Amino acid sequence: MELPPDLTAAEQELLTRAEELLGARHEPGRHEVAAALRTRAGAVHVGLHVDGSARRSGICAEGMALGAAAAAGDLDVETVVAVHFKPAGVLRVISPCGICRELLADYCPDATVLVYDDGVVGRATVRELLPAKTIRRW
């Protein structure tokens, strides 16, 4: 996985926090993705993918991290990073799934997300990941 040469210290911290959480809690089929997000206030919230036997009952790591931020009362999200263990045991950044893109667009459409494309990690805003999304007014 090739990281951006201009990866900031703040982005590296998020990547490290997600990697540490996944390293500590990874369990194939149950906990395969971890996410970390930073709010504009500087707080870091992490989340762990939780899968269930009914599959639809599973919750993505990004949603769990966003829920932790909501529970703390700090939803002004600046940056989101998620990591996953590939089957070969290699850790890599992953892009949010479609459901996570929808959720992030509802709560933080202008946040930056680290994304993975063909072996290279880049950046995109949530709006760029879901360009035709109608932003819901809460």
TORDRENTI-668587 format. One record per residue (C-alpha): residue in three letters; z, y, x. Coordinates in steps of 0.05 Angstrom, whole numbers, plus 5000, padded with zeros to 4 digits. Layout:
BEGIN
AlaZYX...
This chain:
BEGIN
Met500050005000Glu497850665029Leu502551245013Pro500051955010Pro500452295079Asp503752885045Leu509152475010Thr515052945001Ala522252785019Ala523952814945Glu518452324927Gln520651864984Glu527751884957Leu525351664888Leu521251114918Thr527150874959Arg531950904899Ala527050484857Glu525949994914Glu533449914925Leu534749794851Leu529249274846Gly531448944911Ala538448864883Arg536648654812His529748334816Glu529247694774Pro522347404761Gly520647434687Arg526547884670His527148474717Glu520648584754Val519849344755Ala524549914773Ala523450654763Ala526651294787Leu525651994761Arg527952674784Thr529453244737Arg528253974754Ala535854044760Gly535453544818Ala538752954784Val535852254797His535951734741Val533851014751Gly531650464704Leu530349724708His525149334668Val528748874619Asp524548324589Gly526347894529Ser524147214504Ala520447544446Arg516247964496Arg515848554448Ser523348634457Gly522248814531Ile523449524555Cys519749834614Ala523450134673Glu520550824660Gly523350814590Met530150604616Ala530151164667Leu528051664614Gly533651404569Ala538651504626Ala536252224633Ala536852324558Ala543852034558Ala545752534613Gly542753104571Asp537553264624Leu530453144601Asp526753664642Val523253134684Glu519553344746Thr517252684780Val516951944760Val516051344807Ala515850604788Val515450004835His513849264824Phe514048624865Lys507048324868Pro506747564863Ala506247524939Gly513047864944Val510048534965Leu513149154937Arg508249684910Val507950314868Ile505050184799Ser502150654748Pro505550714680Cys503050244625Gly499950544562Ile506450534523Cys510150884580Arg504551404584Glu505551544510Leu513151594518Leu512752034580Ala507652474545Asp512552574488Tyr518252784534Cys515253054598Pro507753164595Asp507653614656Ala511553144701Thr508252864764Val507552104769Leu505951704831Val500151254812Tyr496750664845Asp489250574850Asp485650074893Gly491050034946Val492350784950Val498151164920Gly496451844891Arg499252344842Ala497552534771Thr500952914716Val502752534653Arg497552954616Glu492152714665Leu494151994651Leu493352094576Pro488552674569Ala487052614494Lys494352544473Thr496653014418Ile503153284444Arg508453194391Arg512653784373Trp519853554368
